[in-house]
Amino acid sequence: MDADDLDYRTRTLTGCIPPTLVAKLLERGHEQEVEFQAGRAEWFCAQEWARLLGQRDCQDQALEVLAPYVALKWWPAVQGQAELLEDWGRAEEAIALARPYAEAGDRLALEFLGRLLARHGRSGEAFALLRTGVRDWFLARCLVDVAEAAGLDDEAAALLEVRLDATEPACDDPDCGNLRREPFNVIDLLATIRERQGRTDEAIALLRTRETTSVNNRDQLAELLARHDRITELRAYAASDDHGHGVQRLAEVLEERGDVDGAVAALRAFGAAKGMWQVIAPLSDLLSRNGRGDEAITVVRAFADGPNGAEDWIVDMLCTLYADHDRPREGLAFLDALKARNGGREDWDFFRMRLPLMAECGLLDEAVEQARAHPEGDSPYADWALSEVLSDAGRTEEAVALLERHPRENSHRLADRLIDLGRIEDAVRVLQRTWPKPPVPVFDGSYSTEPPF
């Protein structure tokens, strides 16, 4: 095994058996195949097989499975072994295994060791280990987490205040209002500590100074206000937040309290004031979740019929609603009308939405015929979409034949279908086939003035 090659294959999930298919092999009773592949540089097989051996009280055998990977000094393998040792009650061995990598400066190892130490009553040691990495957002977040268990919130806050005071302009342009903070999440982290200390008003004031308000569609200020039952302030914030994440949190709180009508009204009011783009999806989900699917269809259909509303994700949402509520023919009628509005032209992104609707109407053969006649019908993504519909209808052999036309682009889906057919060797062969790596672009010092930039 070569560590660089192993790392590339597992990061990109190319030339290897991915975790989802390892799980599927085990579910279908193919343990021997997983065990065999674990010894052939298939990391995800080795990881899962070692876990199973540990559950069967075969810890020494499990460590033997991982040993060749750990010998490469490849961090994912080291972490995997350390996690197993911890699960087996051998935390000190796990700490000793991870420590050299953390001390060498590997940020992933630092974060892992810090949390590992904290979980086993050594939070102070974890804090000391991490404090020098406070300028790194990833390590700073871990530092704040372990500070709570260590009783060192004041010390962590002091470190973060120094970093906040070091905020500086992002560039020399006097017209640029952007600021550079290291770590970039220093305000969020300091607010977390202030809330833990019971200084909620200070936490709120801090969060109101942020430039970026949401991470992964969650807004920390909205979450804080909800936790402390400050609903009046949450309503005011939701009305001022252009992203819609504040009003989404407000709607969640109202729904949790049984006020579904209030949640719907809040999302509708935001949509009326600032546009439905940010809240159409949560509003549709809210209505569907509460047995108001027809209303959800009406809301999304009205938006899709409006100016610039027929974006692919909106139309996909609408067609899914039609399918989920046993109204596939209405979905097809909408797509027909949309196609007519576009002068008879229908890109694949919209055509593919027809396939499950036609299948529900008993028109799968017609769907296959139309898909193959589409201008993009020979593309890998077209084969994937059509194969899904065929598989759902129990026509797996046909799905496999389609996917085999583009084995590189559809390798995971093809292998998945082959496993369904019991063709395990063929599935593994497809997954382990290697393709040339894409070239790494080399910067020659010049910048293009032509799009894409």
WOJOQUI-V178499 format. One record per run of one state. SS is the DSSP state (@ for helix, = for strand, . for the rest). FROM is the first residue (numbers start at 1). TO is the last residue. If there is no record, write none. Layout:
# WOJOQUI-V178499
ss:SS from:FROM to:TO
ss:SS from:FROM to:TO
This chain:
# WOJOQUI-V178499
ss:. from:1 to:2
ss:@ from:3 to:12
ss:. from:13 to:18
ss:@ from:19 to:27
ss:. from:28 to:30
ss:@ from:31 to:38
ss:. from:39 to:42
ss:@ from:43 to:55
ss:. from:56 to:58
ss:@ from:59 to:70
ss:. from:71 to:74
ss:@ from:75 to:87
ss:. from:88 to:90
ss:@ from:91 to:103
ss:. from:104 to:106
ss:@ from:107 to:119
ss:. from:120 to:122
ss:@ from:123 to:133
ss:. from:134 to:136
ss:@ from:137 to:150
ss:. from:151 to:152
ss:@ from:153 to:165
ss:. from:166 to:167
ss:= from:168 to:169
ss:. from:170 to:178
ss:= from:179 to:180
ss:. from:181 to:185
ss:@ from:186 to:196
ss:. from:197 to:199
ss:@ from:200 to:207
ss:. from:208 to:213
ss:= from:214 to:215
ss:. from:216 to:217
ss:= from:218 to:219
ss:@ from:220 to:227
ss:. from:228 to:230
ss:@ from:231 to:240
ss:. from:241 to:244
ss:@ from:245 to:256
ss:. from:257 to:259
ss:@ from:260 to:274
ss:. from:275 to:279
ss:@ from:280 to:289
ss:. from:290 to:292
ss:@ from:293 to:305
ss:. from:306 to:311
ss:@ from:312 to:324
ss:. from:325 to:327
ss:@ from:328 to:341
ss:. from:342 to:347
ss:@ from:348 to:360
ss:. from:361 to:363
ss:@ from:364 to:373
ss:. from:374 to:379
ss:@ from:380 to:392
ss:. from:393 to:395
ss:@ from:396 to:406
ss:. from:407 to:410
ss:@ from:411 to:420
ss:. from:421 to:423
ss:@ from:424 to:432
ss:. from:433 to:453
